[in-house]
Amino acid sequence: MKRHIKNFTYHNLMRVAKMIERKGYTAKESLVLAKRQFAEFNPKGMPIEGMVKMMLTAEEYEKEYGKKFSIS
């Protein structure tokens, strides 16, 4: 059962990372952002897909903050 849960979580993480990648972030950046989304996930709150939809695209982030998103 534990392995199934790990695989399920991994596939969800990768799915969210792909959603973020479509917003213009690199694969490495999208994985970091996806992990952050899961860390901030509240089961009683908004679904993670909704949180991703609210995220800025890479271009919007650059306009808003005057710099590109960095992983550090």
Number of C-alpha atoms within 10 A of each C-alpha: 5 7 8 9 10 11 11 12 13 12 12 15 17 16 15 22 24 17 17 26 20 14 17 15 20 15 14 12 17 22 21 14 20 24 15 11 18 15 9 11 14 11 8 6 9 10 11 18 13 10 14 18 12 9 13 14 17 19 15 14 14 13 11 11 9 10 11 14 14 6 10 5
